């Protein structure tokens, strides 16, 4: 029966090609605009580490002075060096890591024909790799013992490996960072979580740093840091990165295996905060936050507001397009009142008429969806030409491609439901009298 309805639909659409083209184009434009912005939104709002997003938590401790004004009541996003190193030493979580980044001069320690360049370098601890599922192409991450020994070792990105070593196995070789030689212990495989949840101070949708080195080594070498640096008083005469400096600049993450462990760890942080208040380091009562990955991304508003606005505008435009399609289908179906009356008189039920017209609307939707898919590809190409840091991530994958066709079909069926319902209620007797 479906084949019969499909044949009737194609014949009907061919009879009035101008109206058919107008309906298809209306749906295509609406779908193209909506799927362009929906694809961008889905890319930016996706879960960057779905395997572990519910067991990884960002730690926030309230080191604000008592007189500080922060109307939202939130503690700083980062933690101080003393707090980070104390929490690392106490090892109360399943895994934990402190991390920051800096821009450094990188050069080959073995090839003089490669010019030095400046790139991002991440400073972190050994647990970083297992916590955040960093894949390795060659070698392996450094160990906790190398953390403690302030070893001058590094894990490098595949891009840096290609640049310095032509993509080969470079484990055991050396790279110079800020005029210090680091032995390469591992080369990452392709890894670019989006958004880059583990460090909101860096570009949220930027590329992975070229090299990752032990945090303790970066402090031993007294490197400067990039990103946020919040200092609450002048403190000592030393640098803002000194151990006792009243500054927050490190991102601290923990991995907790269960909700009960998360509750215990939060209580531990509250007790720790109380101890720091008694010691005079904290000026306020304990104010702790422990947010998992998706809660953290929501809190930091990782998805740009302009992307959200564009999504709502495009969805509104799609609704306007569907309203127009409803009007066109209604006019088309009611103009066929005589044909429908004859079919009803020959024994076709209202349900059969409804299904016939709904199939016709579905055909319009499928064709419009295919054209709209092409418009969405064109729109995403336009997005990739923009200077926004997330622009290069705007790609249509297979799930979104299938979703485009499914949404187009669903929209056309919804748009055709009212016209088909009105048409199926046409009284055959009245129509036959007018013929």
Order of alpha helices (4+ residues) and beta strands (2+ residues): alpha-alpha-beta-beta-alpha-beta-beta-alpha-beta-alpha-beta-alpha-beta-beta-beta-alpha-beta-beta-alpha-beta-alpha-alpha-alpha-alpha-alpha-alpha
